[in-house]
Amino acid sequence: MIRKCLFPAAGYGTRFLPATKVLPKEMLPICTKPLIQYGVEEAMDASIYAIAIVTGRGKYTLENHFDISYELEHQIKGTIKEKRLADIRRIIDRCEFTYVRQREMKGLGHAVLTGESLIGAEPFAVVLADDLCFGDGSGVLSQMKAIFNRRRQSIVAVMDVPPSEISSYGIVLGEEIGDNLVRVNKMIEKPVAGSTDSTLAVIGRYILTEDIFAILKRVKPGKGGEIQLTDALNAQAEGGGVLAYRFKGTRYDCGSLRGFVEATNAVYKMLSHASDDRLSV
Ligand code: UTP
């Protein structure tokens, strides 16, 4: 059973400076919702309601977003605007949020390890909120959870990227085993373009078995003292313990300016199709 979802959200978001000087990257809005809210909604869609967030200094707006704002609620109660809080209210009513601070930015692996106190000894999901995913039919986490329930192995979500872009991703080498699954033999973190034929790139959705924490504690820090999640996944993969899943849906890299704008346009289109009243003013 996957009951908990970890959101590493302690990064500096330097590609969006100065917007991210005070505002966490995860709080940047795609139209009307901050990025992290889409991630939490995806977790809920997968019936995961325990939301564990790894934060850093100055990230208190995240905690405030997932809490009641009495003044605001009071002000707009009974007006037409009240329905604009419906989605976030649903989240606050249903989910339980816990937080831990990553004191030093020592990489994604270190952020996941920091989350151990919130997760404990059970398999869990990880969402990088700056990857905004819209699944075909069901959400991407939901698709991955269904596979986990059958396979009981760590799963990374992957997509094919153009060969020129492999140096921006963790790249998976492995064997196709059907059902859009690849048994991972090896993962290479940001390989030089042309150094491998594989174009199968890991995106920010994972399901991890609990032994990942013990492995992360053994992983040696790499460049810049960072602990890479990829190194820990490679250790799991050696024992045949990692699957890569070609998810069904669309992913926007909202950690980059281009992806952020593309996601904004796509969500704007969705709001138009839904005849959202906010578009008419
Ligand atoms: P990124 O490298 O994409 O995020 O990390 P960043 O460092 O915030 O962005 P830029 O490159 O400076 O613009 C991927 C995810 O891992 C989290 C980030 O918050 C992001 O969600 N992360 C990364 C941590 O929580 N802690 C870290 O030490 C590193």
Residues whose N, C-alpha, C, O or C-beta is under 5 A from the ligand:
A	BS01	UTP	P8 A9 A10 G11 Y12 G13 T14 R15 F16 V54 E104 M105 K106 G107 L108 A111 L128 A129 G255
